[in-house]
Amino acid sequence: MRLLIKNGLAVKPDAVVKEDIYIENGKTVKARKGFLPDETIDAEGLYVMNGFFDMHVHLREPGFEYKEDIESGTGAAVAGGFCGVCCMPNTKPMCDNPAVVSYIKERARQADNCKVYPIASITKGQRGEEITEMFKLKRAGAVALSDDGLPVSNGNVMRLALEYAKTVGIPLICHEEDKDIAADGVVNEGYNATIAGLRGISRAAEEVMIARDVILAESLGAGVHIAHISTAGSVEIIRNAKRRGVKVTCETCPHYFSATDELILSFDANTKVNPPLRTEKDRLAIIEGIKDGTIDAIVTDHAPHHIDDKLVEYNYAANGISGLETAFCLAYTYLVDGGAIDIVKLNALMSANPKAIVGLSDESAADFTIVDVKQRHVIDTSKFVSKGKNSPFNGRAVVGKVKYTIVDGAVKFKDA
């Protein structure tokens, strides 16, 4: 299979250049005379970006296929421009053993949409009590470990996990939440929670745990990755840790720089997410953390839910936003079009950086996302490929549209 992408604006690590891209047998190749493509894409006026990579999604399979399955989830991924994703382990059965890792890889191969890299749990059953067999999980194909959705509350268990992971050479991705502080809160603690009459979650619930894990990593000389940070305090803790040379990386999600807790006043359960939407001060701090390099990656924390999980009273609704198909347009609208960063940095945040964090790199792989940064549109969740239509951004006007997603040289998505 030969593919030619012509006239596009190729986004390089340090610049944007107009060039033609030649692809053969799933790899980029040098231009040569006599190259006869099987397919040609005219990308005039479009940006050709390195294929997006999301290191934090929930594909729900096995066990919760009524919310999402690997086929629908990876279909949503390519519709959102993602050539690869890492899926979290809170499935049923739990992804805490090599058999489930192998199952996920095989189902992804059958779906044949994008690349899927399983993340296994840090502790068995995500109970926070006993660490998993990390060597076996890595050998089976897990690229990272996380108890995402749940923190490793026991500090000694976390210390042992960091030591073991350092030996194995596999990253730990930490959901940071002090459950005792969070208690039964459902939204950000503050003015809007009071107005809505909903119990709040203190920002300290997130920040205390980040501080603990940064200190543990520093004391052990180990690395740690902090998931979906949402507060100004979290940004500052990680910024200071990086200045000290701590091996810490972190991520945030589009909803933390494109929305605030004012949205909860609608009582729309699609605004319920963990960590919760925060204040305007936090939103601006997240953007500043992206600008200065404190935040390493943009992920979606794609958490699709069946309508029955959201169409209930706010207190009882499931946490999560279906985010794969809105990530690029929100990031472009609020970060690039908003003047915070350029498209080169955005590409790093959504491609090279997250891949590097989980130890993946293949410079010659023909993974590309072609986007139109001038196209304005309105988000319509009814058109999502994902089974999960749960997004607080339905009806929001944005700029930036994914036009093609190319995985290993094959066109997996084309915008109609």
N, C-alpha and C positions, 0 to 999 in steps of 0.2 A: 504494500500500500504506500503510495507516494502522495503527499499533500503539499501544496504550495499556498502559503499565506503571503499575499503581495500587497504592497503599498501601505502596510500598517505602521503605526507608531510604536515601536518595540520599547518596552520599559525595561531598561537595564539597571544593574545595582546602583549606578551613579548618574544616569542620564536617560533621556528619551531620544531615540534615533529612528529615523525612517528607514526601514529595510525590509527586504523580502526574507521569509523564513522557509527553508526547505526541510521537509520531513520524509524520512524513508524508514520503513520497518520499525516504527515507534520511536525513532531517534532523530534529533536534529542533525543535519549534515551540511557540509559546506556547499555553497552555490557552485554549479558546474554546468557546462554546456551540454545540451542533450538531455537535461532532466525533464522527463515527461510525466507530469502529475496526473494521478487518477482523479483528483479533485483540486479545485482552486477556490480559495476564499479571497475575495477582494475586500481588504480591510481599510480602504481609503477613508481617512478621517476617524478611524477607530484605534484604540490603544490595545496593543497585544501584551498582556501581562503574564508573568509566570503563573502557572496554574495555582489557584487558591488552595490553601491547605488548612483544614479546621481540626485542631488537636483536641476538641472538646464537644462531642455530640452524643446524643442518646438515640440509638437506633431501636431500642426496646426489645428486639428479638435476641434470644428466645424469651418467651413467657408473656409478653405484653403486645402481641401483634395487633390487637384491636386499637392500640394507640399509634403504632408505626411498625413496619417490618424493614428488613434490610433492603429489600427491593424498592419500597416506596421512599425510604430514607435516603438511599443513595441516588434515587431519581430526583429527589428534592435538592440533593447536594449539587448535582451537575446543573440543575436549573439555576442554582445560585452561583455557579461559576467554580465550584469546588472539584478539584481533580483527585483529592484525597481527604480522608477524614479518619480521626481516631475516635472509637466508640467506647463509652464508659461502661463499667462492669455491673451496674445495678439492674441486672436482668433476672430472669427466673427460669432455670437455676442461675445462680450468681456466677459471674465470670471470675472464679477464683481457683480454677483448675485447668490443666491443659486441654481437656476434652471440650470444654466450652469455647476456649480460644480457637481450637481447630474447627469447630462447628461454624463459628462466625466467619472465619476465613473462607470456608467452603461455600457458605451461603452468599458471601460477597462475590466470589468467583462466578457463581451461577447467575447472579443479578447482572453482572457485567456492565455496571455503570461507572463507578469510580473506584479508586483504591481504598481499601478499608484496613485499618491497623487496630487490632483490639488492645484495649487497656484493661488489665486485670486488677483485682482488688489488692489493697495493701494488707488487709487482714481477712481471715477466713470468715465468709458470710457477712463481711462488712460489720462485724460485731465489735471491732476495736480491741479484741482480746489477744489474738494469736496471729502472728504474721504468716503470710502465705509462702509457698515454696517458690521463691523468686527465680531461682536458676531454671527450674522446670518450666515456669511460665514464660520466661524470656526465650528459652529454647523452642517452645511451642509457637512463638510468634508475637507475644505481647511486647509492645514497644515502651510501655510505661505502666506504673501502678498508681491506683487512686481508690479511695473509698468515697468518691464524689457523691454528694448528697448527704454524706455523713462525715463528721470529723473523726480523727483518731484522738479521742478525748484523753486517753491515758498517756501522760507524758513519757513514761518509761517505754511503753510499747512504740511510741513514735521515735524515740531515741534509738531503739534497737532496729526499727525499720530503716532509718537513715543509715545506720552502720552497715546493715545487710545489703541495702540497695547500692551503697558505695562500692562494696566488694563485687557485687554482681555486674555493676555498670548499667543500671537501669534507673531512669528518673522517677521521682515520686511527685505526684500532682495532688496538692492538698486543698480540700474544701475546708475553709477556716471559719469555724462557728463554735463558740462556747455555748453549748446547749442550755446550761444553767442560766446564763445571762439572757439568751434569746427567749427562754421559757416558752410560753404559748403565744408569742407575738406573731403577727402576720404581715405587718408593714413597717416602714421605717419609723422609729420613734421621733416624734416632733409635732410641729403645729398641725400638719395635715392629718396625722393619725388622730389627734385630739378632735379636730373638726369632724372627721368621719366616724369617730367613736369606735375605732379599731385599735386593738392592743399593739403597741409598738415594739420593735426590736432595736435595742441600743446598738450604735455603731461599734461600741466596745466589744460586742460579741464576736465581730470579725477581727478587730484590731488586736485584741489580746492574744488570740490564737496565732495570728501572723507573727507577732513579736516572739511568742514562745518558739515557733518552728524556725524562725530566723536565728534565734539564739542557739538552739540545738544544732542547727546546721553549721553555724560559725564555730561552735565548740568542737565539732567533730571533723571540720574541714570537708564536710559533705555538701552536696548540692540539693536544692529543694526548689520546686516550682509551685507558685501560689496561684490557685484558680480564681477566676472571676472576681477581681477586686472591685470594690464599689465605693469606698469612702476616701475623703481627703487624707485622713489619718493613715490609712493603709498605704497610700502612695508615699507619704512621708517616711513611714517606717522602712519601706523597701528602698526608697531613695537613699536614706542614710546607711542602710546595710550594704548597698552596692558601693557607696563611697568607702566603706571599711574593707571592701574586698570580699564580702560574703558571696558565696556561689548561689545567689538567689535570682530566679527569673519569675516573671508574672505575666498574667493575661487579664484582659477585660473584655466586655461584650458590648455590642452596639447599643443595647438598651441603657447602659450606664453612662453613655455620652450623648444620647439623643432623647432622653426622657427623664422626668423627675417624679417625685412622689405626689405631685399635683394631680397626676392621672388617677390616683386611687379615689379621688373625690367623685368619680363616676360610678364607683362600686362595681366596675367591670372586672370580673375575676381574671381576665386575660392580663391584667396589670400585676397579678400576684406572682412573684418570683423570689427565689432565694439565692443570694442575698437580695433584699428588697430594693426597689427603686429608691434613690436617695434624694438629697436636696440639690438646688442649683449650685450651691457652693461645691458640693461633691462632684457634680457633673463637670464643672469647670476645672476642678483639680485633676479629674481623670484625663481630660483633654491635655492639660499641662504635663501630666505624666507621660502621655503619648508623645508629646512634642519633644521633651527632654531625654527620652530614651529610658525612663524608669520602667515604663510598661513595654514589654518585649513583643507581645502578640495580641492580635484581635481574634477572638473565637466567638462562636455563636451560643454555646451552651444550649444547642438545639434540644428542646424538651417538648416534643409533641404530646398532646393529650386528646383523648376522645371528648366530644362535646359534653358528655355526662359528667366528666371530671371537673369541668369549669362552670357548667350551668347550674350552680348551686350557690348558697350563701357564701360570702367572701371567706369567712372563717374556715369553711369546710372544703374550699376549692383546692385543687392540686397546684403546686408551684410549677412555674415554667412557661417559657415562650418558645413557639415554633419559629426558629430564626434563620435557617439556612437560606431561604429565598429572599430575605430582606437585608442580609448582612452588607453586601456591597453597596447597595443604594443608600443605606443609612450612613455607612462609613464615608462614602464619597460626599454625600450631602453635608454632613456635620463636621467633617474633618478637612477634606480637600476643598470643596466648594465654599466651606466656611472659613478657609484661609489658615487653618492651624498647621497643616502639613501639605506636602506635595504628593503627587501620585507615585513617585519613586519610593517614598517612605511608606506609603500605604501598601504598596506591593510587598515590601519587606515584612510588614506587620502581618500580612495575610498569606504569606507564602514561605519565604526563606527562613524567617525567624522561628515560626512554630515547627517547621520541619527540623531545624537544627536542634531545638530543645528536646525533641524525642529521638534525636540521633539519625535522622534520615537525610540523605542528599543524593541526588542523581542529576548532575548537571546536564547530561545529554538526553534525559527523558523528554519526550515531546509532549509536555503538559502545558497547555496555554489556556488563558481565559481572555477572550476578546470582548471589549466593552465599549459602549457608546456613552461618553461622559456628558453629552449635550442633551440626551433624550430625557425629557421630563415625563413623569407618569405618576399615577396614584396607586398606592399599594392596595391590592384586592386579594384578600385571603381566600376567596372562593375559587381563585385560579391556582392556588398552591398545589404542587404535586404531592407534597407531604400529606399524610392523613390528618396531621394536626393543623387545624386552622386557627389555633389559639395565639393571636398576636394583638397587642395593644396598638399596633401601627396601621391597622386596617383603615383605609381612607386617607392616609397621610400622603401629601404631595412630596415627592423626592426627585432627585436628579441622578442619572447614572443607571445604565441598563446592561445586563449581561446579554451578549448577542450569540456567542459561541463558547462552548466548553470542549476542549480537546484533550483527551486522555490517551497517552502513549500513541499519539498520532492519529487517533480515531475521533471523529466528531461525535460526541455523546449528547450534546444539546445544541439546538439551533433555535433562536427566538423567532417565532412566527412573524 
